[in-house]
């Protein structure tokens, strides 16, 4: 199993943030199916102010490139992503149209022992 941590910013608007959270309380079934089919075993998203933090646990064969390819060919996922972009904004230093950014682990408690 692999673990990835990613970050993303939301637009600084309380109403938009509330809408975003409401959408995530009822994620479309097609999007959930796509997540499962890509090799993602578990996913959690946390928020502080307008910053989001995602933890993904995947099977060993998971690939971001493969997930991107699968998402590009899934019209419902593309519709979801377009809707989510209404609420999201690129983090400082992001490439054009880059959303979630992979974080670098800088500390591991078990390894430090």
VENCORMO-V261572 format. One line per field, one symbol per residue. psi: psi as a letter, one per 30 degrees, with the letter a starting at -180 (. if undefined). burial: I if it has 16 or more other ideal C-beta (glycine too) atoms within 10 Angstrom, else O. A space follows every 50 residues. Layout:
BEGIN
psi = ???
burial = ???
END
This chain:
BEGIN
psi = klkkklllklkijeeeeeeeeeeffikkeeeeeeeeffgkelkkklkkcg kkkkkkkllffkkeeeeeeeefgjeeeeeeeeeefefllklkgllkgkck kklkkfkjeeff.
burial = OOOIOIOIIIOOOOOOIOOIOOIOOOOOOOIOOIIOOIIIOOIOOOOOOI OIOIOIOIOOOIOOOOIOOIIOOIOOIOOIOOOIOOIIOOOOOOOOOOII IOOOOOOOOOOOO
END
